[in-house]
Amino acid sequence: MYPGSALGEFLRSRRARLRPEDVGLSPGVKHRRVAGLRREELAPLAGVSVGYYTRLEQGQSPNVSDEVLDSIARVLRLDDDELAHLHRLARVVQARERVRPERLRPGIELLVDSFTEAPAIAVGRRGDILAWNRLAHALLAPHYDFDAEEKPNFVRVDFLETEFSRGLYVDWEQKARDDIAYLEGSLSRFPGDEGLAALVEELLALSPEFRGMWTEHPVANCASISRGYRHPEVGVMTLTAELLRTPDDEGQGVTVFQAEPGSPSRERLRRLAELVAATAP
């Protein structure tokens, strides 16, 4: 199970996106047993033997060079984010040390609390909300207890509480793919995180939507994303979420949600802040 087979799954998903014609080859037989480019077609274009490429997909080439990975990425037409992901996955085979449990530093919690006009959360590598301010609580998960010690995991909420999450996000499908990309990135960086692998197993078992999207292995830089949110009291807002990684780079970060100055979304976010302030204890 993932992440042991991560490299092979990722490469197969990217081969499936291409046709022989896309890389200058004849389509060959009409009815192909598998979708996309075959190993036998990809390997010569990347300058490696079919046997070597097969072993790579099987995780049996731990010392693959950067040059070979770059050549394969060129044939598969990977973008910059996918290329970086490929390099990380190739190193997973070499390093699977157990990672330390996540612990939120008090200073990060104070930083989140310092935002009074913008929703802010501290988020962990598994998608756990480690801390939030009241405005983020009101926006993202008002049905949870704000003061509870254990806060929600945003990926679990999005896939297992779909009645709520589909109402919150204007484009739920894109948010769901971004969630999976977030997990993909974390798995490639922290292959020894057993809790992360367990979360993927749980979602594969419980969510048909997750199972369907997971096979695509979406990859994206989740550092800055704009999306639409529906709030029952103030209406639809377009907010940009900026993810600021912590310096120790253990997979944690602070996400701050902002609206364009002078926009209707900025006014609606201000109204939400007023509502939160009026009801705060």
C-alpha positions in Angstrom: 0.0 0.0 0.0 1.0 3.6 -0.4 3.6 5.0 0.0 5.6 1.9 -0.9 4.0 1.8 -4.4 3.8 5.6 -4.7 6.4 6.0 -7.5 4.8 3.3 -9.6 1.3 4.5 -9.1 2.3 8.1 -10.0 4.2 7.0 -13.1 1.4 4.8 -14.3 -1.2 7.6 -13.8 1.0 9.9 -15.9 1.5 7.3 -18.7 -2.3 6.9 -18.8 -2.7 10.5 -19.7 -0.7 10.2 -23.0 -1.4 8.5 -26.3 1.4 7.3 -28.7 0.5 10.2 -31.0 1.2 12.7 -28.2 4.9 11.7 -28.3 5.3 11.2 -32.0 4.6 7.5 -32.2 2.2 5.6 -34.4 -1.0 4.6 -32.6 -0.4 1.0 -33.5 -3.2 -1.4 -32.7 -6.7 0.0 -32.4 -7.7 -1.7 -29.2 -5.0 -1.4 -26.5 -5.3 -3.4 -23.3 -4.3 -0.5 -21.1 -5.0 3.2 -21.5 -2.2 5.5 -22.4 1.5 5.1 -23.2 3.0 1.6 -22.7 6.3 1.0 -20.8 7.7 -0.3 -24.1 6.9 3.0 -25.8 8.1 5.3 -23.0 11.4 3.6 -22.1 13.2 4.2 -25.5 12.1 7.8 -25.6 13.5 8.3 -22.1 16.8 6.6 -23.1 16.5 3.6 -20.7 15.8 0.0 -21.2 12.3 -1.4 -20.7 13.6 -3.6 -18.0 15.1 -0.7 -16.1 12.0 1.4 -16.4 9.8 -1.6 -15.2 12.0 -2.0 -12.1 11.7 1.7 -11.5 7.9 1.5 -11.5 8.2 -1.4 -9.1 10.4 0.6 -6.7 13.5 -1.6 -7.4 15.8 1.1 -8.6 16.7 3.1 -5.4 19.7 4.8 -7.0 18.0 6.2 -10.0 19.8 9.4 -11.2 18.3 12.9 -11.5 19.1 12.8 -15.2 17.0 9.7 -15.8 14.1 11.1 -13.8 14.3 14.4 -15.8 14.3 12.4 -19.0 11.2 10.4 -18.0 9.5 13.6 -16.9 10.2 15.2 -20.3 8.5 12.3 -22.1 5.6 12.3 -19.7 5.3 16.1 -20.1 5.3 16.7 -16.3 5.0 20.3 -15.1 7.4 21.8 -12.5 5.3 20.6 -9.5 5.0 17.1 -10.9 8.7 17.0 -11.6 9.5 17.9 -8.0 7.0 15.3 -6.8 8.6 12.6 -9.0 12.1 13.4 -7.5 10.7 13.2 -4.0 8.9 9.9 -4.7 12.1 8.3 -6.1 13.8 9.1 -2.9 11.1 7.5 -0.7 12.5 4.1 -1.5 15.7 5.2 0.2 14.4 6.9 3.3 11.4 5.8 5.4 12.5 6.9 8.8 9.7 7.3 11.3 8.6 10.9 11.8 8.0 12.6 15.0 4.4 13.2 16.2 3.1 16.7 15.3 3.2 19.2 18.1 2.0 22.7 17.7 4.4 25.3 19.0 2.8 27.9 21.3 4.2 30.7 19.2 2.3 29.4 16.1 -0.9 29.3 18.1 -0.3 32.9 19.2 0.3 33.9 15.6 -3.0 32.4 14.5 -4.8 34.2 17.3 -3.2 37.5 16.3 -5.3 37.7 13.1 -8.5 39.5 13.9 -9.8 40.5 10.4 -8.8 37.4 8.5 -9.5 33.7 9.0 -6.3 31.9 10.0 -5.5 28.3 10.8 -2.4 26.2 11.7 -2.5 23.1 9.6 -0.5 19.9 9.9 0.9 17.6 7.2 -2.1 15.3 7.4 -4.6 18.1 7.0 -5.4 18.4 10.7 -6.4 21.8 11.9 -4.0 22.3 14.8 -5.3 25.8 15.8 -7.8 28.3 14.4 -9.1 31.7 15.2 -12.8 32.3 15.6 -13.2 33.7 12.1 -11.7 30.6 10.5 -14.0 28.5 12.7 -17.1 30.4 11.6 -16.0 30.1 7.9 -14.7 26.5 7.7 -16.4 24.4 10.3 -18.9 26.2 12.6 -20.6 22.8 13.4 -17.5 21.8 15.4 -16.8 23.0 19.0 -14.3 25.9 18.7 -12.7 25.1 22.1 -12.4 21.3 21.6 -8.9 20.0 22.0 -9.1 17.8 19.0 -10.0 19.9 15.9 -11.2 18.6 12.6 -9.1 17.3 9.7 -10.1 19.3 6.6 -9.6 16.4 4.2 -11.8 14.1 6.3 -14.5 16.8 6.5 -14.4 17.5 2.8 -14.8 13.8 1.8 -16.8 12.3 4.7 -19.1 15.3 5.4 -20.0 16.1 1.9 -23.4 17.6 2.6 -21.6 20.3 4.5 -18.5 20.6 2.3 -20.4 20.7 -1.0 -22.4 23.5 0.4 -19.4 25.4 1.6 -17.2 25.3 -1.6 -18.5 26.7 -4.8 -16.2 24.3 -6.7 -16.2 21.2 -4.5 -14.5 19.0 -7.0 -11.5 21.3 -7.3 -11.2 21.6 -3.6 -11.3 17.8 -3.3 -8.5 17.5 -5.9 -6.5 20.1 -4.0 -6.9 18.1 -0.8 -5.5 15.0 -2.5 -2.6 17.0 -3.9 -1.9 18.1 -0.3 -1.8 14.5 0.9 0.3 13.5 -2.1 2.8 16.1 -1.3 3.0 15.2 2.4 3.3 11.5 1.6 6.3 12.1 -0.7 8.0 14.3 2.0 7.1 12.2 5.0 6.9 8.5 3.9 7.4 7.3 7.4 4.2 9.0 8.8 2.0 6.0 9.6 -0.9 8.3 10.6 -0.8 9.9 7.1 -0.9 6.5 5.4 -3.7 5.4 7.7 -5.7 8.5 6.8 -5.4 7.6 3.1 -6.5 4.0 3.8 -9.5 5.3 5.8 -10.6 7.6 3.0 -10.1 5.0 0.3 -12.4 2.7 2.3 -15.1 5.2 3.1 -15.3 7.7 0.2 -16.1 6.7 -3.4 -15.2 10.2 -4.5 -11.8 9.9 -2.8 -11.1 6.5 -4.4 -12.0 7.9 -7.9 -9.8 10.9 -7.6 -6.9 9.2 -5.8 -6.2 7.1 -8.9 -5.4 10.3 -10.8 -2.7 11.3 -8.2 -3.2 15.1 -8.7 -0.1 17.2 -7.9 -0.2 20.9 -7.2 1.6 23.6 -5.3 -1.0 24.4 -2.6 0.9 27.5 -1.3 -1.6 30.0 -2.8 -5.1 29.1 -3.9 -8.2 31.3 -4.6 -11.6 29.7 -4.3 -15.3 30.6 -3.7 -16.9 30.0 -0.3 -20.6 30.0 0.6 -21.6 31.3 4.0 -25.2 31.1 5.1 -25.2 34.5 6.7 -23.0 36.7 4.5 -23.2 35.0 1.1 -20.5 33.9 -1.4 -16.9 35.1 -1.0 -13.8 34.6 -3.1 -10.9 34.2 -0.8 -7.2 33.5 -1.4 -5.6 31.1 1.0 -1.9 31.7 1.5 0.0 28.8 3.2 3.1 29.9 5.1 5.4 27.0 6.0 7.0 26.9 9.4 10.8 27.3 9.3 11.5 23.8 10.8 9.7 22.3 7.7 8.0 19.4 9.5 5.0 19.7 7.3 3.1 22.3 9.3 2.1 25.8 8.2 -0.2 28.7 8.8 -2.9 29.5 6.3 -4.4 32.9 6.2 -7.6 33.6 4.1 -7.8 37.1 2.5 -10.2 38.9 0.2 -9.3 41.5 -2.5 -9.4 45.0 -1.1 -12.5 46.9 -2.2 -14.2 43.8 -3.4 -17.7 42.5 -2.4 -15.9 39.6 -0.8 -13.9 41.9 1.4 -17.1 43.5 2.6 -18.8 40.2 3.3 -15.7 39.0 5.2 -15.8 42.2 7.3 -19.5 41.5 8.1 -18.6 37.9 9.1 -15.9 39.3 11.4 -18.5 41.6 13.0 -20.9 38.7 13.5 -18.2 36.6 15.1 -17.1 39.5 17.4 -20.7 40.0 18.5 -21.2 36.4 19.5 -17.8 35.7 21.0 -17.8 35.0 24.7 
